[in-house]
């Protein structure tokens, strides 16, 4: 049975001298809310929301949790400079659970996506802020996932919005 993983970069964050304490900007909150609204239509019943402990990722995850009606689980191994292999090892331990929505940072989100889809962490996608990559796999291992779609806040349109 295929498993789903949605990898999301946090919304736009302001500058700060302590990286872990940087917060979302007004635009970042708007991006996160837009993508969270989109996520509620993606058949994510009983999703598990996993978020970096960094403030901007937690703030983004709050928007997602509100839209999906789920709780946030903080995962300490998904900060910007953590190795993507640790994330994959963690996913392998989660038998029969999911889908997962992982809220984290560049370069980790790109590296995890590249490793799962291409088998190489240096082949990852460049994620704009609040972008989401949706992956599907039978097993979470290097090169075993399929990229189903990639959405950024500007890609999401609603019927009441004019082009």
C-alpha positions, 0 to 999 in steps of 0.5 A: 500500500502506498504511503503519502508524505507532504513536505512543506517549507515554512512561510517567509520569515524575517531576519534574526540573529538567532536562527531558531527564533526567527518569526514569520512575516505578515506575508509568511503568515499569509503564505502559510494560511493559503497553503493550509487552506489548500491542504484541507482539500487533499484527503489528509484525514488522520494526517500527522503534522511533524514540525521543526522546533524552530519558531517559523516552522512551528508558526507555519504548522499552526496554520496547517493544524488549524486547517486539518484539525490535527495536532503538531508533533515537534520533531527535533531532527528536521532543522535546516542543517540536519541530515536528510538520512535521519528523516528517512530513518525516522520515516522507516520506523513509522510503520502503518502511520500517515499520511505525514505533513512535514514542516521544515526548512531549506536546505533540508526539505529539498535534500529529503525530497531529492533523496527520496525521489532521485536517490541523491540529496544534492538533486533536491527541489528548490522550495519557495517559502510555504511550498509543498511537495507531495510524495508517494512511496511503498517504502521511504527509502532513497530513490523509491518515492514518486513526486506527485505534485509540487505546489507553491502559494502562487500556484493555488487559486480559488474560484473567486479569484480572478487571474 
